[in-house]
Each structure stands twice: as structure tokens, then as C-alpha cells.
């Protein structure tokens, strides 16, 4: 009886953790797309907006690393 409850609880926790990781990945990709879009829009504007576009690189670079990690792990899962 106790082993059944323990197995069920660990399965639920694992499933919840996988869902949380997936939602964090989706949020990171959406933020990356929004940041890249804002950077391109602001780069075509005046001098002050160009300053903000350059500062968006501080947000874009780490998100690119996260995106490349997500893509590489998905490719790894498909190939293995």
C-alpha cells in the first residue's frame, strides 16, 4: 500500500516538474521573440531609441543561450 502511494506521488511530482520546465521554456522563447522584435523596431528609430535597442542586447544574449540549449536538447531527444 505504501509503495503504491509513493510511486503515485513521485509520478505526479515528475509530471508536474516536466510541465513547469516546458512552460519556462515557452516563456523564454516568447520573451526572446518579443525582445528581438523590439530591438529591430527601436533600431530604426531616433538616437534615444537606438540606445535602448543596444541595451536590449543584455536581455537577448542570455535568451539566445537558453533557446540554443532548448533546441539542442530537443534534437538530442529525437536522435536518441
C-alpha positions in Angstrom: 0.0 0.0 0.0 2.7 2.5 0.9 4.8 1.6 -2.2 1.8 2.3 -4.4 1.2 5.7 -2.8 4.9 6.6 -3.0 5.0 5.6 -6.7 1.9 7.6 -7.5 3.2 10.7 -5.7 6.6 10.5 -7.4 4.9 10.2 -10.8 2.7 13.2 -10.1 5.7 15.3 -9.0 7.8 14.2 -12.1 4.9 15.1 -14.4 4.4 18.5 -12.7 8.1 19.3 -12.9 8.2 18.5 -16.6 5.2 20.8 -17.2 6.9 23.6 -15.3 10.1 23.2 -17.3 8.1 23.3 -20.5 6.3 26.4 -19.5 9.5 28.2 -18.6 10.9 27.2 -22.0 7.9 28.6 -23.7 8.1 31.8 -21.7 11.8 32.2 -22.6 11.2 31.8 -26.3 8.3 34.2 -26.3 10.4 36.8 -24.4 13.3 36.2 -26.9 10.9 36.9 -29.9 9.5 40.0 -28.2 13.0 41.3 -27.4 14.3 40.7 -30.9 11.2 42.5 -32.3 11.6 45.5 -30.0 15.3 45.7 -30.8 14.6 45.8 -34.5 11.8 48.4 -34.2 13.8 50.6 -31.9 17.0 50.4 -34.1 15.2 52.1 -36.9 14.0 55.0 -34.8 15.9 58.0 -33.5 19.0 58.3 -31.4 17.4 57.7 -28.0 15.6 54.6 -29.2 18.8 53.3 -30.6 20.3 53.5 -27.2 17.5 51.3 -25.8 17.9 48.9 -28.7 21.6 48.4 -27.8 20.7 47.8 -24.2 18.3 45.1 -25.2 21.3 43.0 -26.2 21.8 42.4 -22.4 18.5 40.6 -22.5 18.7 38.9 -25.9 22.1 37.2 -25.4 21.2 35.0 -22.4 17.9 34.2 -24.0 19.7 33.0 -27.2 21.8 30.7 -25.0 18.6 29.3 -23.4 17.0 28.9 -26.9 20.0 27.1 -28.3 20.0 24.8 -25.2 16.3 24.0 -25.7 16.8 23.3 -29.4 19.9 21.1 -28.8 18.1 19.0 -26.1 15.1 18.5 -28.3 17.4 17.4 -31.2 19.2 15.1 -28.8 15.9 13.6 -27.7 14.9 12.9 -31.3 18.2 11.4 -32.2 18.4 9.1 -29.2 
